[in-house]
């Protein structure tokens, strides 16, 4: 049985863990540039590898041997140094956003992540998994996540899950926002997508969510970053004012009759002006069946971009 391993086997496992951590510590110490601002991807990868050793757990010491304890402490010091470098980067980007130069600061960093190897991570380009870009945004936006939602969602509304950052940047590239656009995120949660739209484009961004705690969090982030072109409203998408929107986004925030009602409302808006509908997740299959929409011929199979006929 697994729980009856011999002491020798346990000792081998500890030695193997010690050797692996030792090699990792040496590799991090040998990289003189790892704390540079333009090494975020490599730093995130190193932190992920350190996290795998559960350095905050006493069990990670591997026994009371002095060399094990010393190695563990050095690993924790390196972890703190790398996290401090990330914090400096996040605050630098936040300062740039406040001064109106956030787009360039953020895109420089994301280009570094993508160009130098994000595609080699285990996260697929399509799909809903997360990668180091999401860690970057989390550090920059510094969300104060509510402990508990204030309302119980109706059965056809889907619990909040943030859109993976790589898909948001893909949508920004493909939707080709102009100063005349008003982006509306239906089910905006903590506000990741509208905040990014406000930072990286000339469009106005509106986030609509039924959960007041999420809206409060998103407003706080927008105020801290001085993003006056991003607003957040507590509304049910079935009766919210959609009359100003030109680009609408749904990350499957609801299904069934609620989704049907919202799509019918969007169709009515399309009768008055040209609009685009961007979707991600299971709702895309439903949106694709709408006769009043046509799929962008440049669709990449990730976030889908539709245009009204």
N, C-alpha and C positions, 0 to 999 in steps of 0.2 A: 504493500500500500504506500501511497505517496508520502503520508505523514510519518512513515517509519524508515526514512532514509538514514543511512549510517552517518556517524559523526565525520567520517572521512569524506563522504559525498558533500556534506554541508560545508566542510572546510574547503573543498575544491570550488564550490559555488562562491564562497566568500572571496577566495583568492582570485577567481576569474573576475568577479565584480571589482575587486581592488585593482587588478591589472588594467581593466578597461577604463576605470576612472582615472588611473594614473596616466594612461596614454592620452586620454582626453585633456587632462589638465596640462600636460606637456605641450600638446598641440595648440591649445589656447594661448599659453604663455609664449609660444614661439611666434605667434602672429602679432607683430608689432602694430598692425594697422586695424585690428579688430574693433577698437573703440572709436575709429574715425566715423564721422557722420555719414559718409558714403558707403559704409559697410553694413548697412542694416540687415540685408538678407543673410550674410554670413554670421552676423551676431545673433540673429533670431534662430538660426540653425544650431549654433553653439549652445544657446540657452535651452533649446528643446532637448538637446542631448544631455545637458546637465540635469534638467528636470526629470529625466528618466531614472536618475539615481535617487530620487526622493530625498534630497539633501536636508529637508526640514525634519525628517524622521530620525529618531535616535537609532533605529535599526540600520540606517544607512552607514553608520560608523563601521559596521563589520566587525564588531568586537572591541575590546578595550586596548588593543595593541597601540603603542604610541605612534607607529608609522601610519596606521589606519586613521587615527584621530587627526593627525597632522594633515594628511591628504584631504580628509573630509573638510577640515577648516579652510584649507587653501582653495578647495573647490567652491566653498560658499563665498569666500572673498572674491573669487573671479566672477561668480554669479552676480554679486552685488555690483562689481565694476561694470559688467556688461549692461545690467539693468539701469545703472546710472547714466551710461552713454545713451541708452534708448530714451531715458527721461529728458536728457538735454536735447536730443533730436526732436522729440515731441513738442517740447516747449518752444524750440526755434520755429517749428512749422506753425504752431499756434500764434506766435508773435507775427509771423508773416501773414497769416490769415487776417489778423486784426488790422494790419496796416494796408490790406488790400492786395497783397502780393502772394496770397495763399496758393493760387493756382500753380504758379511756377514752382514754388517750394515743394508742394505736394507731388506734382507731376515729375519733378526731378527725382524724388525719392522712389516713386512707384516705377519710373522707367528703369532705375537702377535695379529694382527687384526683378522686373520682368526680363530686362536685357541680360542680366547676369545669372539667370538660372531659376526663376520661379517655375518655369515649365518643367524643370527636372525634379520638382517635389512630387510627393505621392498624391497630392490633390489633383484630380482630373480637371481639365479646363472647363468641361461642362459638368453639370451636377451641382449639388448643394453643399459640398464639403468646404471647409475653410482653410486658409493658408496664411502666410506671414503678412500679406496685405491687410487682412482683417485685424491682425495684431497691431499693425501700424495705425489704422483708423481708430481702433479702440483706445490707443495711447493718445492720439491727437484729440479726439472728441471728449475723452475723459467723462463718459456718461456716469451720472449718479443713478444707478439702476434701482428702481423702487423695490422694496422688500416684497410687496404683495400688491397685485392689481386691485383696483377699487371696485370693479364690477365683475359679474359672472357673464361670460360670453354666451350669446345664443348658440344653440347647438350647431347651426350651419356656419358659424364664424370660426376661423382657424386660429389657434394660439400663435402668438407672435414669434417669428423667427427672422433674424436679419438676413438680407440678401448678401451673399458672398461678394466681397469688394471687387473681385476681378470682373464680375458680371456688371456691376454698376459702371465701371470704367469703360467696359465694352458698349454699354448702352449710351453713355455720353459720346463716345466716338461715332456711333452709328446713327443716333437720332439727330445729330447736326443742329443743336439748339441755336437759336438766334435771340437777340434782345426782345423780340416780339412774343417769344414763347412764354407760356405759363405752364410749369410742370406740376402735376397733381399726383401725389402718391396716396392711393386709396388703401389705407391700412399701414400707416407710416411707422408705427411702433416708436422706437426711441429716436427716429429721425435720421438714420444714416444716409438714406438716399437723397432726401431734399437738401440736407446739409452739403453733401458732395456736389449736387447740382448747383447750389448757390456759390460754392467755392470755385468750381471748375468751368462754369459757363456764364453767359450773360443773361440767362433766363431767370425769371422769378420762380420760386419753388414754394409749393404749399403741401404740407403734410396733414392728412386727415385720419384721425383714429378715434375709436369709440372709447378707449381707455384713458381717463383723465391723468392717471399717473404717468403714462408714457408721454402724453402731450406736454405735461409739466416738465419732464426731463428734457425733451427735445427743445422746448422753449429756453430752458436754462442754458443748454449748450449753444444755441444760436446767439443768445445775449452775451455769453462769455466770449464768443468769437467775433462779435460785432457783425453778424451776418444779417443785415437788415432786409435782404431779399429773400429770406427764408421765414415763413410763418407756419404756425401749427395750430390746428383747430380740433376741438373735441366735437365730433359729429358722427352720426351714422351715415355711411356712404349712400344709403337708400334715399336720404332726404337732404344731403348736403348740397350747397350751391356749387354747381359745376360749370357755371356759365362763362367763367374766365379761362378755363383750361384749354390748352392746345395739345398737350402731351399728357397722357394718363398712364399710370403704372400700377400693375397688380402682381404681387407675389403670392398668388392664391390666398388672399385674405379671407375669402368666404367661398362657399360652394352652394349647390342646390338652388333653391328659390331666391336666396339673397343674391347670388351671382347673376341669376337670370334678371332680376330687377335692376341691378347696376348696369349690366350690359344693355338693357333696354333704354336706360337713362342715357348712356353714352351714345347709343344710336340716335336718340332724339337730339343730342348736342351736335352730332355729325350732320344733321339736317340743316343746321344753321351756319356751319363753317367746317373747313377741313381740320381734322384732328388726327393724332397718332395715338395708338394704344400699344404700350409695351407690356409684355407679360413674361412671367417666369414661373416654373413649377407646373403642377397638374392642371391648373386652369387654362393653360395654353391650348390644350386640345379642344376645350369648349370655345375659346375665343376664335380659334382657327375655323370653326364651323359657321361663324357669323358672315352672312352673305354681304353685308355692308362694309366689310373690311377686306383688304388685300394684304397679303404678307409681303414685306419688303423683299425684293429679289436678292438683296445682299444678306439675307438672314443667315446667321452662322450656326444655328442650332443651339444657342445658349439662351440669352434673352431674346425673345421674338419681338420684332417691331412691325406693327400693322399700320396701314394708312386707310383712312375712310375713302370710299369710292366716290 
